[in-house]
């Protein structure tokens, strides 16, 4: 009886989405109480957009909800990848939780994230030996592509982590990206990945209530941003490694799949590249903490957090639509030019908006 219920994708989606929303909504007040009771609040720093200590570790609710969902997903897990994902998420949770308690070194964080990616790559379905014509490249050594995929995953995780700077922004970007990924997997009838993406949207929507709250505010913390970032990377990696024949169901060209992924996460990617470029141009360490992110510029203009989340979340949708649409019309070489052009436009617009016009504002 239970197996029959959970084998129906529509029924499972309804159960998991509403269940995840309810579970996160239930757990967050408990986490707030625990953090306050043990005095684990995040103190505001030089770069903080807040003025008082605030509970963090909202990602603990994400982790619990995801593990329970992976148990329910076993009847529709066509790739049998649920166990790999659960193990990888556990490692990501550990390093994120540790970061929220006491900051980890970048080396330790990258090591744990890399091990998590390798656990996913241990699954045979997450390998591909061709670039499908991307910039004229086709058959390539498997090891080279796997190495590139590891770099892509680490980039997605950390780009998403960096965007988490004001209330609602990480959730808005996540909802934007997961909803697009859900549509992509709906097109090819990959039920496990559709429902996973929808569940993550439900969790982020439940979290938004508390992230915007004045009385019971909480941050997702590194625990949350690393988990959500890893799930984004996982879903993007599966998209990059699906059977080439399935791309016939999409309107975009197979060679442009990397540009589709870039579009899905355009704002985090553009923000990361822009900030690193500014730091390098000033002779600073690219990992130097500063207040030069896109959301900091909008904060300096006096915009409230919810407006910043709406603006950058909407911008992410807009860039995704543009890049996905053009991916059906243009070859990959032309798409590379379009991507560079869009990036330069975003950089120019936000430079113009920057009220201080200060290239790099480092912490003292």
Secondary structure, 3 states (H helix, E strand, C coil): CHHHHHHCHHHHHHHHHHHHHHHHHHHHHHHHHHHHHCCCCECCCCCCCCCCCEECCCHHHHHHHHHHHHHHHHHCCCCCCHHHHHHHHHHHHHHHHHHHHCCCCHHHHHHHHHHHHHHHHCCHHHCCCECCCHHHCCECCHHHHHHHHHHHHHHHHHHHHHHCCCCCHHHHHHHHHHHHHHHHHHHCCCHHHHHHHHHHHHHHHHHHHHHCCCCCCECCHHHHHHHHHHHHHHHHHHHHCCCHHHHHHCCCCHHHHHHHHHHHCHHHHHHHHHHHHHHHHCCCCCCCCECCCHHHHHHHCCCCHHHHHHHHHHHHHHHHHHHHHHCCCCCHHHHHHHHHHHHHHHHHHHHHHCCCCCCCCECC
